[in-house]
Amino acid sequence: MDRLSYYAKRGIPFLFVISYDKCKVFAKPIEELHNIYFKVPSFKNYTLPPKIYPTIIQKEPIDFAHYAKAFTYVQEQIRKGNTYLLNLTFPTPIKTSHSLQEIFFATKAKFKLYFQDEFICFSPERFIKIEDDTISTYPMKGTIDASIPDAKNKILQDIKEMAEHTMVVDLLRNDLNQVARGVRVKRFRYVDKILAGEKELLQVSSEIAGKLPKDWTAKLGEIFNALLPAGSITGTPKKSTCQIIKRAEKYERDFYTGIFGYFDGKNLDSGVMIRFIEKTPQGLIYKSGGGITSDSDVKSEYQELLDKIYLPL
């Protein structure tokens, strides 16, 4: 984390990539990047080649019985009061028609990263943005197919989705209070449209913001260390929920659900690494999941895990 503060304090534009457990931290000036491509809303370091249309031609997801066992364990922990919201994820072996780099260039997303032919992500979710000493975070919880009649009202009035979103907002507001002052929820449960393969989805988000000290660049590593892992992909309370995640999932998330971002010399933007494909010795792995609460239905949550294995073209 010290490298983040080193570059930021000196006003050096750089890319940073941090794993879910914070054990792996990559930080390097933009001019020194090799075989790494990325995009944030304000900047990208590549030009697009001719458009192609890659596909996922095979999926081998975790079987329902295995998922249900982990789901039941999480529900038991919720009943005991050890967690109230937990983001349960699993890896799915896939086969595709194209390479990681080709998929990266073909997919559309607000935040995209191709990392040395090791993994790619095409994420719709911002983690934090720092501009003019103001830090903002934008938790995303709650999606619905936009083609469903009255979809916007249905997602906003869904009791389970409302509870899940409110818990994440409360968690991230508390997280920001560790590093900023005057933290407040500026927008609560606003709706955006996003593409999910051939589908158009409505995504519910909120905006939380606070003021950082003027010397925040010298403390950037400390800021990320305090905020990570991201509350939207862990749950609440964070410490006990992370312990339950480890016991329930029984695999290493590694860089999946970590974060990456770009510091331009003055301001910073970053995304949560979801919609994630990793290259392993056994082949490609697509990691996905969703939030579990006391009101969750096991079949619906399993289907959500499967539905999130897609390429946003």
C-alpha positions as CSV (number, residue, x, y, z in Angstrom):
1,M,0.0,0.0,0.0
2,D,3.0,2.3,0.5
3,R,3.5,2.6,-3.2
4,L,0.1,4.2,-3.6
5,S,1.0,6.9,-1.2
6,Y,4.5,7.3,-2.8
7,Y,3.2,7.9,-6.3
8,A,0.1,10.0,-5.3
9,K,2.1,12.3,-3.0
10,R,4.4,13.1,-6.0
11,G,1.6,13.6,-8.4
12,I,2.7,10.7,-10.6
13,P,-0.2,9.2,-12.7
14,F,-0.4,5.4,-12.0
15,L,-2.6,2.3,-12.1
16,F,-3.2,0.2,-9.0
17,V,-4.7,-3.2,-8.6
18,I,-5.5,-4.7,-5.2
19,S,-6.6,-8.3,-4.4
20,Y,-9.7,-9.0,-2.3
21,D,-7.6,-10.0,0.8
22,K,-5.2,-7.0,0.2
23,C,-2.3,-9.5,0.1
24,K,-1.4,-8.6,-3.5
25,V,-0.9,-4.9,-4.4
26,F,0.2,-3.8,-7.9
27,A,1.0,-0.1,-8.4
28,K,3.0,1.2,-11.4
29,P,3.2,4.5,-13.3
30,I,1.2,4.6,-16.5
31,E,4.3,4.9,-18.7
32,E,5.8,1.7,-17.2
33,L,2.8,-0.5,-17.9
34,H,3.4,-3.6,-20.0
35,N,0.7,-6.0,-21.3
36,I,-1.8,-4.2,-19.2
37,Y,-4.9,-2.3,-20.6
38,F,-7.5,-0.5,-18.6
39,K,-10.4,1.9,-18.8
40,V,-12.1,4.1,-16.3
41,P,-14.7,6.7,-17.2
42,S,-12.1,9.5,-17.7
43,F,-9.2,7.6,-19.2
44,K,-8.1,4.5,-21.1
45,N,-4.7,3.4,-22.4
46,Y,-5.6,1.6,-25.6
47,T,-7.4,2.1,-28.9
48,L,-10.0,-0.4,-30.0
49,P,-9.2,-2.9,-32.7
50,P,-12.0,-4.0,-35.2
51,K,-15.1,-5.2,-33.4
52,I,-15.5,-8.9,-32.8
53,Y,-18.2,-10.9,-31.0
54,P,-16.8,-13.5,-28.6
55,T,-19.1,-16.0,-26.9
56,I,-19.1,-18.3,-23.9
57,I,-19.5,-21.6,-25.5
58,Q,-19.5,-23.8,-22.4
59,K,-20.2,-23.3,-18.7
60,E,-19.6,-25.9,-15.9
61,P,-21.2,-24.2,-12.8
62,I,-21.2,-25.5,-9.3
63,D,-24.0,-28.0,-8.9
64,F,-27.1,-26.9,-7.1
65,A,-26.6,-29.3,-4.1
66,H,-23.1,-27.9,-3.4
67,Y,-24.4,-24.3,-3.7
68,A,-27.4,-25.1,-1.4
69,K,-25.1,-26.5,1.3
70,A,-23.1,-23.2,1.3
71,F,-26.3,-21.2,1.2
72,T,-27.8,-23.1,4.2
73,Y,-24.6,-22.5,6.2
74,V,-24.8,-18.7,5.5
75,Q,-28.5,-18.7,6.5
76,E,-27.6,-20.4,9.8
77,Q,-25.0,-17.7,10.4
78,I,-27.6,-15.0,9.7
79,R,-30.0,-16.6,12.2
80,K,-27.2,-16.6,14.8
81,G,-26.6,-12.9,14.2
82,N,-23.1,-13.3,12.9
83,T,-23.9,-11.7,9.6
84,Y,-26.9,-9.8,8.2
85,L,-25.8,-9.7,4.5
86,L,-23.2,-11.8,2.8
87,N,-22.1,-11.9,-0.8
88,L,-21.7,-15.5,-1.7
89,T,-19.6,-16.3,-4.8
90,F,-18.3,-19.3,-6.7
91,P,-16.0,-20.0,-9.7
92,T,-17.4,-21.5,-12.9
93,P,-15.1,-23.1,-15.5
94,I,-15.9,-21.8,-18.9
95,K,-14.8,-22.2,-22.5
96,T,-14.9,-19.3,-24.9
97,S,-14.5,-18.6,-28.6
98,H,-11.7,-16.0,-28.2
99,S,-8.7,-15.1,-26.1
100,L,-8.8,-13.0,-22.9
101,Q,-7.4,-10.0,-24.7
102,E,-10.0,-10.3,-27.5
103,I,-12.8,-10.5,-25.0
104,F,-11.5,-7.5,-23.2
105,F,-11.5,-5.3,-26.3
106,A,-15.0,-6.6,-27.3
107,T,-16.8,-6.1,-24.0
108,K,-18.5,-2.9,-22.8
109,A,-18.3,-1.6,-19.2
110,K,-17.6,1.5,-17.1
111,F,-14.5,-0.1,-15.6
112,K,-12.3,-2.6,-17.6
113,L,-9.0,-4.2,-16.9
114,Y,-6.8,-6.7,-18.8
115,F,-3.9,-7.8,-16.6
116,Q,-1.0,-9.5,-18.3
117,D,-3.1,-12.3,-19.7
118,E,-3.9,-13.5,-16.2
119,F,-7.4,-12.1,-15.8
120,I,-9.9,-9.5,-17.2
121,C,-12.8,-7.7,-15.6
122,F,-15.6,-5.6,-17.1
123,S,-17.3,-4.1,-14.2
124,P,-20.2,-1.7,-13.9
125,E,-19.5,-0.8,-10.3
126,R,-17.4,2.1,-9.1
127,F,-15.6,1.7,-5.8
128,I,-14.4,5.2,-4.8
129,K,-13.9,8.4,-6.6
130,I,-11.8,11.2,-5.2
131,E,-12.1,14.6,-6.8
132,D,-11.3,18.1,-5.3
133,D,-10.6,16.4,-1.9
134,T,-14.1,14.8,-1.9
135,I,-14.3,11.0,-1.6
136,S,-17.5,9.3,-3.0
137,T,-18.6,5.7,-3.1
138,Y,-21.5,4.2,-5.1
139,P,-22.8,0.9,-3.8
140,M,-24.8,-1.2,-6.4
141,K,-27.4,-3.6,-4.9
142,G,-30.5,-4.7,-6.8
143,T,-31.0,-5.6,-10.4
144,I,-34.1,-6.4,-12.6
145,D,-34.7,-7.1,-16.2
146,A,-35.7,-3.8,-17.8
147,S,-38.2,-5.5,-20.1
148,I,-40.4,-6.6,-17.2
149,P,-43.6,-4.4,-17.0
150,D,-43.2,-1.6,-14.4
151,A,-39.7,-2.9,-13.7
152,K,-38.4,0.3,-12.0
153,N,-41.2,0.4,-9.4
154,K,-41.0,-3.4,-8.8
155,I,-37.3,-3.3,-7.9
156,L,-37.6,-0.1,-5.8
157,Q,-40.6,-1.6,-3.8
158,D,-39.0,-5.1,-3.4
159,I,-38.6,-5.5,0.4
160,K,-35.6,-7.9,0.2
161,E,-33.8,-5.7,-2.2
162,M,-34.5,-2.6,-0.1
163,A,-33.1,-4.3,3.0
164,E,-30.0,-5.5,1.2
165,H,-29.3,-2.1,-0.3
166,T,-29.9,-0.2,3.0
167,M,-27.4,-2.5,4.8
168,V,-24.7,-1.9,2.2
169,V,-25.2,1.9,2.3
170,D,-25.0,1.9,6.1
171,L,-21.8,-0.2,6.0
172,L,-20.1,2.0,3.4
173,R,-21.1,5.2,5.2
174,N,-19.4,3.8,8.3
175,D,-16.4,2.9,6.2
176,L,-16.0,6.4,4.8
177,N,-16.3,7.8,8.3
178,Q,-13.0,6.2,9.1
179,V,-11.2,8.4,6.5
180,A,-13.4,11.4,5.8
181,R,-15.5,14.0,7.6
182,G,-19.0,15.2,6.9
183,V,-20.0,11.9,5.4
184,R,-23.6,11.8,4.0
185,V,-25.8,9.9,1.6
186,K,-26.2,12.3,-1.3
187,R,-28.5,10.0,-3.4
188,F,-30.3,7.0,-2.1
189,R,-31.5,4.2,-4.5
190,Y,-31.3,5.8,-7.9
191,V,-31.7,3.6,-11.0
192,D,-29.4,3.2,-14.0
193,K,-29.6,1.1,-17.1
194,I,-26.8,-1.4,-17.8
195,L,-26.2,-4.1,-20.5
196,A,-26.0,-7.7,-19.5
197,G,-25.3,-9.7,-22.6
198,E,-28.3,-9.3,-24.8
199,K,-30.4,-8.1,-21.8
200,E,-30.9,-4.5,-20.6
201,L,-31.0,-4.4,-16.8
202,L,-32.1,-1.8,-14.2
203,Q,-29.4,-1.4,-11.5
204,V,-30.1,0.3,-8.2
205,S,-27.3,2.4,-6.7
206,S,-26.6,5.1,-4.0
207,E,-24.0,7.8,-3.7
208,I,-22.2,8.5,-0.4
209,A,-19.6,11.3,0.0
210,G,-17.4,13.0,2.5
211,K,-14.4,15.4,2.7
212,L,-10.8,14.2,2.9
213,P,-8.0,16.1,4.5
214,K,-5.9,18.2,2.1
215,D,-2.9,15.9,2.4
216,W,-4.9,12.8,1.5
217,T,-2.4,11.8,-1.3
218,A,0.3,11.1,1.3
219,K,-2.1,8.8,3.1
220,L,-3.7,7.0,0.0
221,G,-2.4,3.6,1.1
222,E,-3.9,4.0,4.5
223,I,-7.2,5.1,3.0
224,F,-7.5,1.9,0.9
225,N,-6.3,-0.3,3.7
226,A,-9.1,1.1,5.9
227,L,-11.8,0.8,3.2
228,L,-11.0,-2.7,1.8
229,P,-12.3,-5.2,1.2
230,A,-15.2,-3.4,-0.4
231,G,-18.4,-3.7,1.6
232,S,-20.6,-4.3,-1.4
233,I,-18.9,-7.6,-2.1
234,T,-18.4,-8.8,1.5
235,G,-21.4,-7.9,3.7
236,T,-22.1,-6.7,7.2
237,P,-20.7,-6.7,9.8
238,K,-17.6,-6.9,7.6
239,K,-15.1,-8.7,9.9
240,S,-17.3,-11.6,10.9
241,T,-18.8,-11.8,7.4
242,C,-15.4,-12.1,5.8
243,Q,-14.7,-15.1,8.1
244,I,-18.0,-16.7,7.1
245,I,-17.3,-16.1,3.4
246,K,-14.0,-18.0,3.7
247,R,-15.7,-21.0,5.4
248,A,-18.7,-21.0,3.0
249,E,-16.9,-20.5,-0.4
250,K,-13.8,-22.6,0.3
251,Y,-11.8,-21.1,-2.6
252,E,-9.5,-18.2,-3.1
253,R,-11.1,-15.1,-4.6
254,D,-7.6,-13.7,-5.3
255,F,-8.1,-10.5,-7.4
256,Y,-11.8,-11.2,-7.9
257,T,-13.8,-8.7,-5.9
258,G,-10.7,-6.7,-5.3
259,I,-10.4,-3.2,-6.8
260,F,-8.4,-1.4,-9.5
261,G,-8.1,2.3,-10.2
262,Y,-6.3,5.2,-11.8
263,F,-4.7,8.3,-10.2
264,D,-4.2,11.0,-12.8
265,G,-1.9,13.2,-10.8
266,K,-4.7,15.0,-8.9
267,N,-7.8,12.9,-8.7
268,L,-8.6,9.2,-8.5
269,D,-11.3,6.8,-9.8
270,S,-11.6,3.1,-9.1
271,G,-13.9,0.1,-9.7
272,V,-14.8,-3.1,-8.0
273,M,-13.5,-6.1,-9.9
274,I,-16.6,-8.1,-10.6
275,R,-17.7,-9.6,-14.0
276,F,-14.4,-11.4,-13.8
277,I,-12.6,-14.1,-15.9
278,E,-9.3,-15.6,-14.7
279,K,-6.9,-17.9,-16.6
280,T,-5.7,-20.9,-14.7
281,P,-3.7,-24.0,-15.6
282,Q,-7.0,-25.9,-15.9
283,G,-8.6,-23.3,-18.2
284,L,-10.7,-20.1,-17.8
285,I,-12.7,-19.5,-14.7
286,Y,-15.6,-17.0,-14.4
287,K,-16.3,-15.9,-10.8
288,S,-19.8,-14.7,-9.9
289,G,-22.3,-14.5,-7.0
290,G,-24.8,-12.3,-5.2
291,G,-25.9,-11.0,-1.8
292,I,-27.6,-13.3,0.7
293,T,-30.0,-12.1,3.4
294,S,-32.5,-13.8,5.7
295,D,-35.2,-13.3,3.0
296,S,-33.2,-14.9,0.2
297,D,-34.5,-17.9,-1.8
298,V,-31.9,-20.5,-2.6
299,K,-33.1,-21.3,-6.1
300,S,-33.3,-17.6,-7.0
301,E,-29.8,-16.9,-5.7
302,Y,-28.4,-19.9,-7.6
303,Q,-30.0,-18.6,-10.7
304,E,-28.5,-15.2,-10.1
305,L,-25.0,-16.7,-9.9
306,L,-25.6,-18.4,-13.3
307,D,-27.2,-15.3,-14.9
308,K,-24.1,-13.2,-14.0
309,I,-21.9,-15.4,-16.2
310,Y,-22.1,-13.3,-19.4
311,L,-20.1,-11.0,-21.7
312,P,-21.5,-7.5,-22.0
313,L,-21.0,-6.9,-25.8
